[in-house]
Amino acid sequence: MIKAIACVCVFVVVCSAQRPYPLGVAPQAALLVDEGPKPYQFGFNAADEYGTQWSRQEVADGSGAVKGSYSYRDAAGIFRTVEYVADDVHGFRANVQSNEPGLVSSAP
């Protein structure tokens, strides 16, 4: 008798379990469309009260090529500027200019 009651209780619990979505409504799938690269440009210049300066500029054409630069200069005059170009043909190329001690400016 106890087995029968236990089986009925298990049956009721299983039957009353909540479904992940209502009957008759299937989960929706998202359609992802690759629209390719879009042209854009942005930039900023910033400074703090101690004389440190930052800047960044970047431009991209519609083919996926990107060209830009970013720079940093502290209050003591130490600076680093990186100019870069990236495209599908030659990859990422950067030119670093700096007066940091122990660092030599480089170009590809």
SEPAVEX-448800 format. One record per residue: residue number from 0; residue in three letters; x, y, z of N, C-alpha, C, CB in turn. Coordinates in nm, 3 decimals, decimal comma. Atoms other than C-alpha are relative to their C-alpha. Glycine has a CB too. Layout:
N
+-----+-----+---------+---------+---------+---------+---------+---------+---------+---------+---------+---------+---------+---------+
:   k :   r :   neast :  nnorth :     nup :  caeast : canorth :    caup :   ceast :  cnorth :     cup :  cbeast : cbnorth :    cbup :
+-----+-----+---------+---------+---------+---------+---------+---------+---------+---------+---------+---------+---------+---------+
: NUM : ala :       X :       Y :       Z :       X :       Y :       Z :       X :       Y :       Z :       X :       Y :       Z :
...
+-----+-----+---------+---------+---------+---------+---------+---------+---------+---------+---------+---------+---------+---------+
***
This chain:
108
+-----+-----+---------+---------+---------+---------+---------+---------+---------+---------+---------+---------+---------+---------+
:   k :   r :   neast :  nnorth :     nup :  caeast : canorth :    caup :   ceast :  cnorth :     cup :  cbeast : cbnorth :    cbup :
+-----+-----+---------+---------+---------+---------+---------+---------+---------+---------+---------+---------+---------+---------+
:   0 : met :   0,081 :  -0,119 :   0,000 :   0,000 :   0,000 :   0,000 :   0,086 :   0,126 :   0,000 :  -0,093 :  -0,001 :   0,120 :
:   1 : ile :  -0,088 :  -0,117 :  -0,005 :   0,282 :   0,242 :   0,083 :   0,065 :   0,022 :  -0,136 :   0,107 :  -0,017 :   0,110 :
:   2 : lys :  -0,060 :  -0,013 :   0,133 :   0,442 :   0,167 :  -0,255 :  -0,099 :   0,065 :  -0,096 :   0,044 :  -0,137 :  -0,053 :
:   3 : ala :   0,101 :  -0,057 :   0,089 :   0,117 :   0,254 :  -0,432 :  -0,017 :   0,149 :   0,025 :  -0,135 :  -0,073 :   0,018 :
:   4 : ile :   0,014 :  -0,142 :  -0,033 :   0,083 :   0,584 :  -0,246 :   0,123 :   0,078 :  -0,046 :  -0,021 :   0,019 :   0,153 :
:   5 : ala :  -0,123 :  -0,066 :   0,044 :   0,448 :   0,669 :  -0,316 :   0,002 :   0,016 :  -0,151 :   0,123 :  -0,080 :   0,046 :
:   6 : cys :   0,005 :  -0,007 :   0,146 :   0,401 :   0,590 :  -0,686 :  -0,097 :   0,108 :  -0,047 :  -0,040 :  -0,135 :  -0,060 :
:   7 : val :   0,098 :  -0,102 :   0,036 :   0,090 :   0,810 :  -0,704 :   0,057 :   0,139 :   0,028 :  -0,133 :  -0,020 :   0,078 :
:   8 : cys :  -0,060 :  -0,129 :  -0,033 :   0,275 :   1,096 :  -0,529 :   0,107 :   0,039 :  -0,101 :   0,061 :  -0,004 :   0,142 :
:   9 : val :  -0,104 :  -0,027 :   0,100 :   0,570 :   1,067 :  -0,768 :  -0,065 :   0,036 :  -0,133 :   0,093 :  -0,122 :  -0,017 :
:  10 : phe :   0,071 :  -0,026 :   0,126 :   0,329 :   1,058 :  -1,065 :  -0,058 :   0,142 :   0,000 :  -0,112 :  -0,103 :  -0,021 :
:  11 : val :   0,059 :  -0,133 :  -0,010 :   0,151 :   1,374 :  -0,944 :   0,108 :   0,108 :  -0,009 :  -0,078 :   0,015 :   0,132 :
:  12 : val :  -0,110 :  -0,098 :   0,004 :   0,481 :   1,559 :  -0,890 :   0,056 :   0,012 :  -0,141 :   0,112 :  -0,040 :   0,099 :
:  13 : val :  -0,055 :  -0,002 :   0,135 :   0,613 :   1,461 :  -1,233 :  -0,097 :   0,068 :  -0,097 :   0,031 :  -0,142 :  -0,048 :
:  14 : cys :   0,099 :  -0,058 :   0,091 :   0,290 :   1,559 :  -1,409 :  -0,021 :   0,149 :   0,023 :  -0,132 :  -0,073 :   0,015 :
:  15 : ser :   0,023 :  -0,141 :  -0,029 :   0,272 :   1,896 :  -1,236 :   0,125 :   0,086 :  -0,018 :  -0,051 :   0,015 :   0,141 :
:  16 : ala :  -0,124 :  -0,077 :   0,022 :   0,628 :   2,001 :  -1,325 :  -0,025 :   0,109 :  -0,103 :   0,115 :  -0,093 :  -0,046 :
:  17 : gln :   0,021 :  -0,113 :   0,090 :   0,640 :   2,340 :  -1,495 :   0,077 :  -0,021 :  -0,129 :   0,043 :   0,132 :   0,068 :
:  18 : arg :  -0,065 :   0,011 :   0,130 :   0,719 :   2,341 :  -1,865 :   0,087 :   0,124 :  -0,023 :  -0,106 :  -0,016 :  -0,113 :
:  19 : pro :  -0,085 :  -0,116 :   0,025 :   1,000 :   2,569 :  -1,992 :  -0,069 :   0,108 :  -0,083 :   0,127 :  -0,044 :  -0,071 :
:  20 : tyr :   0,079 :  -0,096 :   0,076 :   0,750 :   2,737 :  -2,226 :  -0,139 :  -0,058 :  -0,018 :   0,066 :   0,033 :  -0,139 :
:  21 : pro :   0,137 :   0,051 :   0,013 :   0,373 :   2,711 :  -2,277 :  -0,014 :  -0,093 :  -0,121 :  -0,098 :   0,116 :  -0,012 :
:  22 : leu :   0,025 :   0,091 :   0,112 :   0,242 :   2,434 :  -2,498 :  -0,042 :   0,079 :  -0,123 :  -0,108 :  -0,103 :   0,037 :
:  23 : gly :   0,036 :  -0,064 :   0,125 :   0,212 :   2,536 :  -2,861 :   0,086 :   0,119 :  -0,036 :  -0,141 :   0,043 :   0,007 :
:  24 : val :  -0,088 :  -0,112 :   0,030 :   0,479 :   2,808 :  -2,840 :   0,143 :  -0,052 :  -0,002 :  -0,016 :   0,115 :   0,104 :
:  25 : ala :  -0,137 :   0,048 :   0,014 :   0,821 :   2,712 :  -2,972 :   0,098 :   0,112 :   0,035 :   0,026 :  -0,053 :  -0,145 :
:  26 : pro :  -0,100 :  -0,103 :  -0,027 :   1,136 :   2,893 :  -2,858 :   0,043 :   0,067 :  -0,131 :   0,123 :  -0,061 :   0,072 :
:  27 : gln :  -0,039 :  -0,075 :   0,119 :   1,242 :   3,165 :  -3,103 :   0,151 :  -0,005 :  -0,019 :  -0,048 :   0,146 :   0,010 :
:  28 : ala :  -0,142 :  -0,002 :   0,032 :   1,579 :   3,150 :  -3,277 :   0,034 :   0,137 :  -0,058 :   0,037 :  -0,114 :  -0,099 :
:  29 : ala :  -0,044 :  -0,130 :   0,051 :   1,772 :   3,470 :  -3,348 :   0,068 :  -0,019 :  -0,135 :   0,095 :   0,070 :   0,100 :
:  30 : leu :  -0,063 :   0,002 :   0,131 :   1,877 :   3,539 :  -3,705 :   0,116 :   0,098 :   0,003 :  -0,102 :   0,036 :  -0,112 :
:  31 : leu :  -0,118 :  -0,084 :  -0,002 :   2,233 :   3,670 :  -3,713 :   0,044 :   0,027 :  -0,143 :   0,114 :  -0,066 :   0,081 :
:  32 : val :  -0,041 :  -0,040 :   0,134 :   2,335 :   3,863 :  -4,023 :   0,134 :   0,072 :   0,010 :  -0,108 :   0,090 :  -0,068 :
:  33 : asp :  -0,129 :  -0,066 :   0,004 :   2,697 :   3,953 :  -4,090 :  -0,006 :   0,111 :  -0,104 :   0,115 :  -0,101 :  -0,033 :
:  34 : glu :   0,013 :  -0,113 :   0,090 :   2,677 :   4,301 :  -4,238 :   0,134 :   0,050 :  -0,052 :  -0,072 :   0,111 :   0,068 :
:  35 : gly :  -0,131 :  -0,043 :   0,046 :   3,051 :   4,335 :  -4,290 :   0,046 :   0,127 :   0,070 :  -0,001 :   0,022 :  -0,149 :
:  36 : pro :  -0,053 :  -0,120 :  -0,065 :   3,272 :   4,627 :  -4,186 :  -0,073 :   0,126 :  -0,042 :   0,148 :   0,014 :  -0,030 :
:  37 : lys :   0,064 :  -0,130 :   0,024 :   3,126 :   4,975 :  -4,161 :   0,105 :   0,110 :   0,020 :  -0,123 :   0,021 :   0,095 :
:  38 : pro :  -0,093 :  -0,111 :  -0,023 :   3,317 :   5,302 :  -4,196 :  -0,033 :   0,074 :   0,130 :  -0,003 :   0,098 :  -0,120 :
:  39 : tyr :   0,020 :  -0,079 :  -0,121 :   3,367 :   5,500 :  -3,875 :   0,123 :   0,084 :   0,027 :  -0,032 :  -0,091 :   0,122 :
:  40 : gln :  -0,114 :  -0,075 :  -0,050 :   3,591 :   5,753 :  -3,709 :  -0,033 :   0,052 :   0,140 :   0,036 :   0,118 :  -0,096 :
:  41 : phe :   0,018 :  -0,056 :  -0,134 :   3,643 :   5,867 :  -3,352 :   0,134 :   0,051 :   0,049 :  -0,059 :  -0,105 :   0,097 :
:  42 : gly :  -0,122 :  -0,051 :  -0,060 :   3,895 :   6,046 :  -3,139 :  -0,031 :   0,072 :   0,129 :   0,073 :   0,092 :  -0,097 :
:  43 : phe :   0,014 :  -0,078 :  -0,123 :   3,953 :   6,213 :  -2,805 :   0,136 :   0,052 :   0,043 :  -0,064 :  -0,085 :   0,112 :
:  44 : asn :  -0,117 :  -0,056 :  -0,067 :   4,204 :   6,426 :  -2,619 :  -0,040 :   0,021 :   0,145 :   0,049 :   0,134 :  -0,068 :
:  45 : ala :   0,031 :  -0,015 :  -0,141 :   4,220 :   6,425 :  -2,241 :   0,126 :   0,042 :   0,075 :  -0,057 :  -0,132 :   0,059 :
:  46 : ala :  -0,111 :  -0,041 :  -0,085 :   4,436 :   6,574 :  -1,969 :  -0,049 :   0,003 :   0,144 :   0,057 :   0,140 :  -0,043 :
:  47 : asp :   0,037 :  -0,011 :  -0,140 :   4,443 :   6,569 :  -1,592 :   0,066 :   0,123 :   0,063 :   0,039 :  -0,128 :   0,077 :
:  48 : glu :  -0,050 :  -0,119 :  -0,068 :   4,532 :   6,832 :  -1,334 :   0,151 :  -0,003 :   0,024 :  -0,071 :   0,016 :   0,131 :
:  49 : tyr :  -0,144 :   0,012 :  -0,021 :   4,892 :   6,702 :  -1,312 :   0,079 :   0,024 :  -0,128 :   0,032 :  -0,136 :   0,056 :
:  50 : gly :  -0,069 :  -0,024 :   0,126 :   4,972 :   6,770 :  -1,678 :   0,014 :  -0,122 :  -0,089 :   0,135 :   0,055 :   0,027 :
:  51 : thr :  -0,003 :   0,120 :   0,084 :   4,935 :   6,415 :  -1,809 :  -0,103 :   0,014 :  -0,111 :  -0,026 :  -0,128 :   0,085 :
:  52 : gln :   0,089 :  -0,012 :   0,116 :   4,783 :   6,403 :  -2,157 :  -0,013 :  -0,135 :  -0,070 :   0,053 :   0,107 :  -0,098 :
:  53 : trp :   0,027 :   0,120 :   0,080 :   4,622 :   6,119 :  -2,356 :  -0,075 :   0,043 :  -0,124 :  -0,082 :  -0,106 :   0,082 :
:  54 : ser :   0,081 :  -0,025 :   0,119 :   4,483 :   6,114 :  -2,706 :  -0,012 :  -0,128 :  -0,080 :   0,061 :   0,114 :  -0,087 :
:  55 : arg :   0,022 :   0,116 :   0,087 :   4,345 :   5,867 :  -2,954 :  -0,083 :   0,045 :  -0,119 :  -0,070 :  -0,117 :   0,076 :
:  56 : gln :   0,077 :  -0,023 :   0,122 :   4,221 :   5,889 :  -3,313 :  -0,001 :  -0,130 :  -0,079 :   0,060 :   0,118 :  -0,084 :
:  57 : glu :   0,009 :   0,119 :   0,083 :   4,098 :   5,612 :  -3,540 :  -0,101 :   0,023 :  -0,111 :  -0,038 :  -0,124 :   0,084 :
:  58 : val :   0,087 :  -0,010 :   0,117 :   3,943 :   5,596 :  -3,888 :  -0,002 :  -0,136 :  -0,067 :   0,048 :   0,112 :  -0,099 :
:  59 : ala :   0,013 :   0,126 :   0,073 :   3,809 :   5,288 :  -4,066 :  -0,082 :   0,025 :  -0,126 :  -0,067 :  -0,111 :   0,089 :
:  60 : asp :   0,080 :  -0,010 :   0,122 :   3,691 :   5,262 :  -4,423 :  -0,094 :  -0,119 :  -0,008 :   0,092 :   0,007 :  -0,127 :
:  61 : gly :   0,097 :   0,108 :   0,011 :   3,420 :   5,028 :  -4,541 :   0,058 :  -0,134 :  -0,039 :  -0,104 :   0,037 :  -0,097 :
:  62 : ser :  -0,059 :   0,127 :   0,042 :   3,668 :   4,762 :  -4,656 :   0,062 :  -0,078 :   0,115 :   0,106 :   0,026 :  -0,105 :
:  63 : gly :  -0,058 :   0,068 :  -0,115 :   3,792 :   4,674 :  -4,306 :   0,136 :   0,054 :   0,039 :   0,011 :  -0,146 :  -0,028 :
:  64 : ala :  -0,129 :  -0,059 :  -0,034 :   4,114 :   4,879 :  -4,312 :  -0,020 :   0,105 :   0,111 :   0,066 :   0,064 :  -0,125 :
:  65 : val :   0,007 :  -0,092 :  -0,113 :   4,181 :   5,078 :  -3,993 :   0,134 :   0,073 :   0,010 :  -0,034 :  -0,074 :   0,133 :
:  66 : lys :  -0,120 :  -0,080 :  -0,018 :   4,429 :   5,361 :  -3,939 :  -0,022 :   0,089 :   0,121 :   0,032 :   0,086 :  -0,129 :
:  67 : gly :   0,018 :  -0,083 :  -0,117 :   4,491 :   5,544 :  -3,616 :   0,127 :   0,024 :   0,077 :  -0,101 :  -0,060 :   0,089 :
:  68 : ser :  -0,113 :  -0,026 :  -0,088 :   4,716 :   5,659 :  -3,337 :  -0,052 :   0,021 :   0,142 :   0,081 :   0,124 :  -0,048 :
:  69 : tyr :   0,029 :  -0,035 :  -0,139 :   4,726 :   5,692 :  -2,961 :   0,129 :   0,050 :   0,062 :  -0,059 :  -0,121 :   0,079 :
:  70 : ser :  -0,119 :  -0,058 :  -0,059 :   4,962 :   5,888 :  -2,743 :  -0,021 :   0,028 :   0,149 :   0,040 :   0,129 :  -0,073 :
:  71 : tyr :  -0,003 :  -0,027 :  -0,144 :   5,057 :   5,954 :  -2,382 :   0,119 :   0,092 :   0,027 :   0,011 :  -0,135 :   0,084 :
:  72 : arg :  -0,108 :  -0,088 :  -0,042 :   5,264 :   6,236 :  -2,234 :  -0,022 :   0,033 :   0,147 :   0,007 :   0,131 :  -0,088 :
:  73 : asp :   0,017 :  -0,031 :  -0,142 :   5,329 :   6,273 :  -1,863 :   0,052 :   0,141 :   0,031 :   0,074 :  -0,104 :   0,087 :
:  74 : ala :  -0,036 :  -0,136 :  -0,041 :   5,403 :   6,591 :  -1,667 :   0,150 :   0,026 :  -0,014 :  -0,043 :   0,024 :   0,143 :
:  75 : ala :  -0,145 :  -0,015 :   0,013 :   5,780 :   6,528 :  -1,689 :   0,045 :   0,007 :  -0,146 :   0,071 :  -0,116 :   0,069 :
:  76 : gly :  -0,035 :  -0,009 :   0,142 :   5,766 :   6,529 :  -2,071 :   0,028 :  -0,134 :  -0,066 :   0,118 :   0,087 :  -0,016 :
:  77 : ile :  -0,019 :   0,133 :   0,059 :   5,801 :   6,153 :  -2,122 :  -0,122 :  -0,029 :  -0,087 :   0,019 :  -0,112 :   0,110 :
:  78 : phe :   0,113 :   0,025 :   0,089 :   5,590 :   6,058 :  -2,423 :   0,016 :  -0,131 :  -0,075 :  -0,016 :   0,115 :  -0,099 :
:  79 : arg :   0,004 :   0,115 :   0,091 :   5,491 :   5,763 :  -2,637 :  -0,115 :   0,023 :  -0,096 :  -0,016 :  -0,138 :   0,079 :
:  80 : thr :   0,102 :  -0,011 :   0,104 :   5,303 :   5,784 :  -2,965 :   0,007 :  -0,124 :  -0,086 :   0,019 :   0,130 :  -0,086 :
:  81 : val :   0,008 :   0,118 :   0,085 :   5,189 :   5,479 :  -3,158 :  -0,094 :   0,032 :  -0,116 :  -0,049 :  -0,126 :   0,080 :
:  82 : glu :   0,082 :  -0,015 :   0,120 :   5,065 :   5,517 :  -3,515 :  -0,013 :  -0,139 :  -0,061 :   0,064 :   0,103 :  -0,102 :
:  83 : tyr :   0,021 :   0,136 :   0,049 :   4,912 :   5,204 :  -3,665 :  -0,092 :  -0,003 :  -0,121 :  -0,057 :  -0,088 :   0,110 :
:  84 : val :   0,085 :   0,030 :   0,115 :   4,750 :   5,064 :  -3,977 :  -0,028 :  -0,148 :   0,006 :   0,068 :   0,042 :  -0,138 :
:  85 : ala :   0,036 :   0,142 :   0,004 :   4,563 :   4,735 :  -4,002 :  -0,091 :  -0,023 :  -0,120 :  -0,069 :  -0,046 :   0,134 :
:  86 : asp :   0,086 :   0,036 :   0,113 :   4,416 :   4,571 :  -4,310 :   0,012 :  -0,150 :  -0,026 :   0,038 :   0,081 :  -0,127 :
:  87 : asp :   0,001 :   0,144 :   0,030 :   4,346 :   4,228 :  -4,457 :   0,123 :  -0,044 :  -0,077 :  -0,123 :  -0,035 :  -0,079 :
:  88 : val :  -0,114 :   0,037 :   0,084 :   4,650 :   4,237 :  -4,687 :   0,128 :  -0,011 :   0,081 :   0,019 :   0,101 :  -0,112 :
:  89 : his :  -0,128 :  -0,004 :  -0,071 :   4,937 :   4,333 :  -4,454 :  -0,013 :  -0,021 :   0,150 :   0,067 :   0,131 :  -0,025 :
:  90 : gly :   0,018 :   0,019 :  -0,144 :   4,786 :   4,278 :  -4,108 :   0,018 :   0,129 :   0,078 :   0,096 :  -0,105 :   0,051 :
:  91 : phe :  -0,017 :  -0,115 :  -0,089 :   4,867 :   4,509 :  -3,816 :   0,144 :   0,048 :  -0,007 :  -0,039 :  -0,036 :   0,147 :
:  92 : arg :  -0,134 :  -0,059 :   0,004 :   5,164 :   4,747 :  -3,850 :  -0,001 :   0,124 :   0,088 :   0,043 :   0,035 :  -0,147 :
:  93 : ala :  -0,006 :  -0,114 :  -0,093 :   5,271 :   4,997 :  -3,586 :   0,135 :   0,068 :  -0,007 :  -0,030 :  -0,046 :   0,143 :
:  94 : asn :  -0,121 :  -0,081 :  -0,010 :   5,527 :   5,275 :  -3,561 :  -0,004 :   0,068 :   0,137 :   0,009 :   0,106 :  -0,118 :
:  95 : val :  -0,004 :  -0,053 :  -0,136 :   5,627 :   5,369 :  -3,205 :   0,106 :   0,109 :   0,008 :   0,029 :  -0,112 :   0,104 :
:  96 : gln :  -0,094 :  -0,110 :  -0,024 :   5,789 :   5,703 :  -3,121 :  -0,005 :   0,031 :   0,149 :  -0,035 :   0,127 :  -0,087 :
:  97 : ser :  -0,002 :  -0,022 :  -0,144 :   5,904 :   5,765 :  -2,766 :   0,134 :   0,059 :   0,042 :  -0,027 :  -0,130 :   0,076 :
:  98 : asn :  -0,124 :  -0,044 :  -0,062 :   6,161 :   5,937 :  -2,551 :   0,017 :  -0,066 :   0,137 :   0,002 :   0,154 :   0,015 :
:  99 : glu :  -0,011 :   0,072 :  -0,127 :   6,121 :   5,687 :  -2,267 :   0,142 :  -0,052 :   0,018 :  -0,102 :  -0,116 :   0,007 :
: 100 : pro :  -0,134 :   0,053 :  -0,024 :   6,453 :   5,594 :  -2,104 :   0,004 :  -0,151 :  -0,025 :   0,045 :   0,031 :   0,144 :
: 101 : gly :  -0,016 :   0,143 :   0,027 :   6,572 :   5,256 :  -2,230 :  -0,082 :  -0,051 :  -0,115 :  -0,033 :  -0,077 :   0,121 :
: 102 : leu :   0,084 :   0,042 :   0,112 :   6,332 :   5,249 :  -2,525 :   0,043 :   0,075 :  -0,124 :  -0,150 :   0,023 :   0,030 :
: 103 : val :  -0,037 :  -0,060 :   0,127 :   6,434 :   5,310 :  -2,884 :  -0,124 :   0,008 :  -0,087 :   0,114 :  -0,081 :  -0,070 :
: 104 : ser :   0,114 :  -0,012 :   0,091 :   6,172 :   5,444 :  -3,125 :   0,017 :  -0,100 :  -0,113 :  -0,012 :   0,144 :  -0,056 :
: 105 : ser :  -0,010 :   0,104 :   0,103 :   6,088 :   5,183 :  -3,387 :  -0,101 :   0,026 :  -0,110 :  -0,022 :  -0,139 :   0,060 :
: 106 : ala :   0,092 :  -0,003 :   0,114 :   5,925 :   5,157 :  -3,726 :   0,013 :  -0,134 :  -0,071 :   0,032 :   0,120 :  -0,098 :
: 107 : pro :  -0,008 :   0,131 :   0,067 :   5,837 :   4,842 :  -3,919 :   0,085 :   0,004 :  -0,125 :  -0,138 :  -0,049 :  -0,035 :
+-----+-----+---------+---------+---------+---------+---------+---------+---------+---------+---------+---------+---------+---------+
***
